Amino acid sequence: MAENTPKPAAGKAPAKPKPAASGAAKPAAGKAPAKPKPAVPGAAKPAAKGAAPGVAKPKAAAAPASSGVYKPPVDRPDPNPYKDAKESAVGNWFQERFYNVMPIIDYMKKKEVPKHRLSFWYYFGGLGLFFFIIQIITGLLLLQYYKPTGAEAFSSFVFIQKEVPYGWLIRQIHAWSANLMILTLFIHMFSTFFMKSYRKPRELMWVSGFILLVLSLGFGFTGYLLPWNELAFFATQVGTEVPKVVPGGAFLVDILRGGPDVSPETLTRMFSLHVVLLPGLVMLFLAAHLILVQVFGTSAPISYKEAGLIKGYEKFFPTFLAKDGIGWLIGFALLIYLSVMFPWHLGLKADPLAPAPVGIKPEWYFWAQFQLLKDFKFEGGELLAIVLFTIGGVVWMLVPFLDRKASQEKKSPMFTIFGLLVLAFLLVNTYRVYLQYGW
């Protein structure tokens, strides 16, 4: 019977089988050797070359799993560098929670205000801010009872004046604080102008302050109609007629009035402007103005430092703020005195069908423009007056960019004369209206 095993070739000895390596598994009969599995992350590396297979290599210290990208260690500063500061128990409590604002407080502590013979004028800006805060508080209180409709606006004012406890006082404080706010803003603007505090790098402080003054005048104009009395109704009728002489002005007036004439729809629109749009804009520009004041600080008049007229510097916080607070108390005392001794009367309810009473005039801060419109009675005079107002306002706002000498710390008498002319125009025309119409 023939053997199935093939015979070796003649002259060659059959090769001896190699001994199997220890630990090596024999492949199953009739099956192909299994493919090696891919390495699992974190698995041990293969043995070094020359090492016997199956012999375990001594393990090194376990290393943390890595994504394969080297990340150098990052030194992060302590998020709360004030945690070890010595404070009272209350101070520590606030410091742990509001440590992000501590650099701002530290900055305010380091900020200084120059002292000189004109330092008194610095306090009018803060006083204007104080009266604005009073406006917000009293306005919110009045909103609890006021109804902005033609049928109920006047009666709601009567109810506030006579029925609500201390409602009469809240209304008077709101009316007088509006007037005092605008007065202090005018004083602040002209004192800033004549001290040339608008010069480089404070140009945007001046621009934002001018916009705040314009918005404050808008507050006065829109709030004047809200009592819905006879005087406010016809004054608004006359005041909103003026822009019609400008091309496209009639369209804007129709939007403002809500129709061709002043009506209850006008009252609703004035109310929305007064309590929604204008406060939002004022908050925006006021925040920008206050940030710029903190960043650039308070400037002294030109050449005061070189001439040795600066008596020294005082800390903004708390020294200057404490003095500012005293000014606020004096302003509040004046506000209460005016509210009690010189109250604003309600007058008669508005009647659109009644004839306009004699002596209709706007609020005192519009008297100068009102008088100029009266002086320009010739044909096209109203349009010319509006053009002059607009050009004058734009030039006034851009004074920091036009006064090159002040930017170079040099005196600029031409701009001082320009400011004196503007001030004289406002004072003389306001006095002329007072002589003709009274207060």
C-alpha positions in Angstrom: 0.0 0.0 0.0 1.5 3.3 -1.0 2.1 5.9 1.6 0.4 9.3 1.3 3.5 11.1 2.8 5.7 12.5 0.1 9.2 11.2 0.1 12.2 13.6 0.4 14.2 14.3 -2.6 17.3 12.2 -3.2 20.5 13.4 -1.6 18.8 15.7 0.9 18.1 15.0 4.5 14.7 16.0 5.7 14.7 19.4 7.6 14.2 19.1 11.3 11.2 21.0 12.6 12.1 24.1 14.8 11.1 23.9 18.4 8.0 25.9 19.1 8.5 29.0 21.1 7.3 28.8 24.7 3.9 30.2 25.1 3.1 30.4 21.4 -0.2 28.9 20.5 -0.4 26.4 17.8 -2.7 27.3 14.9 -5.8 25.2 14.7 -5.6 22.5 12.0 -7.2 23.5 8.8 -7.5 27.2 9.7 -5.5 30.1 8.5 -3.6 32.0 11.1 -5.7 34.8 12.7 -4.8 38.4 11.7 -3.3 40.4 14.5 -5.8 42.8 16.2 -5.2 46.5 16.1 -3.5 47.9 19.2 -5.8 49.2 21.9 -4.9 52.6 23.2 -3.1 52.3 26.5 -2.0 48.7 25.7 1.6 47.7 26.4 4.2 48.3 23.7 5.7 45.3 21.9 8.9 43.8 23.3 12.2 45.4 22.2 14.1 43.9 19.3 16.0 40.8 20.4 13.8 40.0 23.3 12.3 36.6 23.4 8.6 36.5 22.4 6.3 35.8 25.2 8.7 37.3 27.9 7.0 40.1 29.7 8.9 43.4 29.8 9.2 45.1 33.2 6.4 47.7 33.5 7.3 51.3 33.9 5.3 53.8 36.0 1.8 54.2 34.7 1.4 57.3 32.5 -1.9 59.2 32.1 -3.8 58.6 28.9 -2.9 61.2 26.2 -4.7 62.3 23.1 -1.4 62.5 21.3 -1.2 66.3 21.3 1.2 68.0 23.8 -0.4 70.6 25.9 2.0 72.7 27.9 0.8 73.6 31.5 -1.0 77.0 31.7 -0.4 79.3 34.6 -3.8 80.8 35.4 -4.0 83.8 37.8 -6.2 83.5 40.8 -9.7 84.5 39.8 -10.1 86.3 43.1 -6.9 88.2 44.0 -8.7 89.9 46.9 -9.6 86.8 48.9 -6.7 87.3 51.4 -7.5 91.0 51.9 -8.3 91.9 55.4 -11.9 93.2 55.6 -14.8 93.0 58.0 -17.2 90.0 57.9 -19.6 92.0 55.7 -16.8 93.3 53.5 -15.5 89.8 53.0 -18.9 88.5 52.1 -19.3 91.1 49.3 -15.7 90.7 48.2 -16.1 87.0 47.6 -19.1 87.6 45.4 -18.3 90.9 43.6 -14.5 90.7 43.4 -14.8 91.5 39.7 -15.8 95.1 40.4 -13.0 95.6 42.9 -10.6 96.9 40.3 -13.1 99.6 39.4 -13.3 100.7 43.0 -9.5 100.7 43.2 -9.4 102.9 40.1 -11.9 105.3 41.6 -9.8 105.5 44.8 -6.8 106.5 42.7 -8.6 109.0 40.5 -8.0 112.6 41.5 -9.8 115.9 40.8 -7.8 119.2 40.5 -8.6 122.0 42.9 -8.6 125.5 41.7 -10.7 128.7 41.9 -13.2 127.3 39.2 -13.6 123.8 40.8 -17.1 124.9 42.0 -18.4 124.3 38.4 -17.5 120.6 38.5 -20.5 119.9 40.8 -23.2 120.9 38.3 -22.8 117.7 36.3 -23.5 115.5 39.3 -26.4 117.7 40.3 -28.0 117.2 36.9 -27.6 113.5 37.3 -29.3 113.8 40.8 -32.3 115.5 39.4 -32.5 112.9 36.6 -32.7 110.2 39.3 -35.4 112.1 41.0 -37.3 112.2 37.7 -37.1 108.4 37.4 -38.3 107.8 40.9 -41.2 110.3 40.9 -42.1 109.3 37.3 -42.5 105.7 38.3 -44.7 106.7 41.3 -46.9 108.9 39.0 -47.3 106.0 36.5 -49.2 104.0 39.1 -52.2 106.4 38.8 -51.7 108.2 35.5 -53.9 107.2 32.5 -52.6 108.4 29.1 -55.9 108.8 27.3 -57.8 112.0 26.2 -60.8 111.1 28.4 -58.9 110.3 31.6 -55.5 112.0 31.5 -56.6 115.3 33.1 -58.9 113.6 35.7 -56.1 111.2 36.7 -53.9 114.3 37.4 -56.7 115.7 39.5 -57.0 112.4 41.4 -53.2 112.4 42.0 -53.3 116.0 43.1 -56.2 115.7 45.5 -56.8 112.1 46.5 -53.5 110.2 46.5 -51.6 110.7 49.8 -48.8 113.1 49.1 -49.6 112.8 45.4 -49.5 116.6 45.1 -46.0 116.6 46.4 -44.8 113.9 44.1 -46.2 115.7 41.1 -44.6 119.0 42.1 -41.3 117.4 42.7 -41.4 115.7 39.3 -42.3 119.0 37.6 -39.7 121.1 39.4 -36.9 118.5 39.1 -37.4 118.5 35.3 -36.8 122.3 35.2 -33.9 122.1 37.6 -32.3 119.3 35.7 -32.3 121.2 32.4 -31.1 124.4 34.2 -28.1 122.5 35.7 -27.3 120.8 32.4 -27.1 124.2 30.7 -24.8 125.5 33.4 -22.7 122.4 33.2 -22.4 122.7 29.4 -21.3 126.3 29.4 -18.9 125.9 32.3 -17.3 123.0 30.4 -17.2 125.1 27.2 -15.5 128.1 28.8 -12.9 125.9 30.7 -12.3 124.2 27.3 -12.7 120.8 29.0 -13.8 119.4 25.6 -10.3 119.5 24.2 -8.3 116.4 23.3 -8.8 113.6 24.3 -12.3 114.4 25.7 -14.1 115.2 22.5 -16.6 112.3 22.8 -17.4 113.4 26.4 -18.6 116.7 24.9 -20.5 115.1 22.1 -22.3 112.6 24.5 -23.1 115.5 26.9 -24.6 117.6 24.1 -26.8 114.7 23.0 -27.9 114.2 26.6 -29.0 117.9 26.7 -31.0 117.5 23.5 -32.7 114.4 24.9 -33.5 116.2 28.1 -35.2 119.0 26.1 -37.1 116.2 24.4 -38.2 115.0 27.8 -39.5 118.5 28.6 -41.4 118.8 25.3 -43.1 115.4 25.4 -43.9 115.6 29.1 -45.5 119.1 28.7 -48.6 117.7 27.1 -49.3 114.8 29.5 -51.5 116.8 32.0 -53.8 117.4 29.0 -54.6 120.9 30.2 -55.5 123.9 28.0 -52.1 125.6 28.1 -50.2 122.4 27.3 -52.6 121.5 24.5 -52.3 124.8 22.5 -48.5 125.1 23.2 -48.0 121.7 21.7 -50.2 122.7 18.8 -48.1 125.8 18.1 -44.8 124.0 18.7 -45.5 121.1 16.3 -46.5 123.5 13.6 -43.0 124.9 13.3 -41.3 121.9 11.5 -43.9 122.0 8.7 -42.0 124.7 6.9 -39.1 122.3 6.4 -39.3 120.0 3.3 -40.6 116.7 4.6 -41.5 118.2 8.0 -45.2 117.9 7.5 -44.8 114.1 7.2 -42.8 113.9 10.5 -45.4 116.1 12.2 -48.2 113.8 11.1 -46.3 110.9 12.6 -45.7 112.7 15.9 -49.3 113.9 16.2 -50.9 110.8 14.9 -52.9 112.9 12.5 -53.2 116.4 11.1 -54.0 118.0 14.5 -53.2 117.5 18.1 -55.6 114.9 19.5 -55.8 112.1 22.1 -53.7 110.1 19.7 -50.9 112.7 20.1 -51.1 112.3 23.8 -50.6 108.6 23.6 -47.6 109.0 21.3 -46.0 111.7 23.5 -46.5 109.4 26.5 -44.7 106.5 24.8 -41.8 108.8 23.8 -41.6 110.2 27.3 -41.6 106.9 29.2 -40.1 104.4 26.8 -37.9 105.7 24.0 -36.3 108.8 25.5 -35.4 107.1 28.8 -33.8 104.2 26.9 -31.7 106.6 24.8 -30.7 108.7 27.9 -29.6 105.6 29.7 -27.4 104.6 26.8 -25.7 107.9 26.4 -25.5 108.6 30.1 -23.6 105.3 30.6 -21.2 106.2 27.8 -20.7 109.7 29.2 -20.0 108.5 32.8 -17.6 105.9 31.5 -15.7 108.5 29.5 -15.6 110.8 32.6 -14.1 108.0 34.6 -11.5 107.0 32.0 -10.3 110.5 31.1 -10.9 112.2 34.4 -11.6 115.9 35.1 -9.5 118.5 33.2 -8.3 121.8 34.5 -8.5 125.0 32.4 -5.8 125.6 29.9 -2.4 126.9 31.3 -3.6 126.6 35.0 -1.0 123.9 35.7 1.8 125.8 34.1 0.8 129.0 35.9 0.7 127.3 39.3 -3.1 128.0 39.7 -3.9 124.4 40.7 -4.0 124.3 44.6 -3.7 120.5 44.7 -5.7 117.4 44.0 -8.3 115.5 46.0 -9.4 111.9 45.7 -12.5 111.3 43.6 -13.6 108.6 46.0 -14.6 109.3 48.7 -13.6 113.0 49.0 -15.1 114.5 45.8 -18.2 112.2 46.0 -18.8 113.3 49.6 -18.8 116.9 48.5 -21.0 116.0 45.6 -23.4 114.4 48.0 -23.6 117.6 50.0 -24.5 119.4 46.8 -27.2 116.8 46.2 -28.7 117.5 49.7 -28.7 121.2 49.0 -30.4 120.6 45.6 -33.0 118.4 47.3 -33.7 121.1 49.9 -34.2 123.6 47.1 -36.4 121.2 45.2 -38.7 120.7 48.2 -38.9 124.4 48.9 -39.9 125.2 45.3 -42.4 122.4 45.2 -44.2 123.6 48.4 -43.9 127.3 47.9 -44.4 127.6 44.1 -46.6 124.8 42.9 -47.5 124.3 39.3 -51.2 124.7 38.7 -53.3 122.2 36.6 -55.4 124.8 34.9 -58.4 123.8 32.7 -58.9 120.6 30.8 -58.0 120.8 27.2 -60.8 121.5 24.7 -59.8 121.1 21.1 -62.8 123.1 20.0 -62.1 126.1 22.2 -60.2 129.1 20.9 -56.5 129.3 21.9 -56.0 131.5 25.0 -53.9 134.7 24.8 -50.2 134.4 25.7 -49.5 130.9 24.6 -45.8 130.1 24.9 -43.6 127.1 25.4 -41.5 126.2 28.4 -38.8 128.6 29.4 -35.9 126.5 27.9 -37.5 127.1 24.4 -38.1 130.8 24.9 -35.0 131.9 23.0 -35.9 129.9 19.9 -39.5 131.0 20.3 -38.5 134.7 20.3 -36.3 134.2 17.2 -39.2 132.7 15.3 -41.3 135.8 16.3 -38.6 138.1 15.1 -38.4 136.4 11.7 -41.9 137.3 10.6 -40.9 137.9 6.9 -41.6 135.4 4.2 -39.4 132.3 4.6 -38.3 133.6 8.0 -39.4 130.4 9.9 -37.4 128.2 7.5 -34.3 130.5 7.9 -34.7 130.3 11.7 -34.8 126.5 11.7 -31.8 126.3 9.4 -29.9 128.6 11.8 -30.9 126.5 14.8 -29.7 123.3 13.0 -26.4 124.7 11.8 -25.7 126.3 15.2 -26.4 123.0 17.0 -24.1 121.0 14.7 -21.3 123.5 15.0 -21.7 123.6 18.8 -21.5 119.8 19.0 -18.4 119.7 16.8 -16.5 122.5 18.6 -13.9 120.0 20.0 -12.9 119.1 16.5 -12.9 122.7 15.3 -10.9 124.3 18.1 -7.4 123.2 17.1 -5.7 125.6 19.5 -7.4 124.1 22.6 -6.3 120.7 21.5 -2.7 121.9 21.5 -3.2 123.3 25.1 -3.3 126.9 23.7 -5.9 129.6 24.5 -8.5 130.1 21.7 -10.2 133.5 22.2 -12.3 133.2 19.0 -14.2 130.2 20.4 -14.5 131.9 23.8 -16.2 134.9 22.0 -18.4 132.4 20.1 -19.5 130.8 23.3 -20.3 134.3 24.8 -22.4 135.2 21.8 -24.4 132.0 22.1 -25.0 132.5 25.8 -26.0 136.2 25.2 -28.5 135.1 22.5 -30.1 132.6 24.9 -30.3 135.0 27.9 -31.4 138.1 26.0 -34.2 136.3 24.1 -35.4 134.5 27.1 -35.6 137.7 29.0 -37.5 139.4 26.2 -40.1 136.6 26.3 -40.4 137.0 30.1 -41.0 140.8 29.8 -43.7 140.2 27.2 -45.5 137.2 28.7 -44.4 136.9 32.3 -43.6 133.6 33.9 
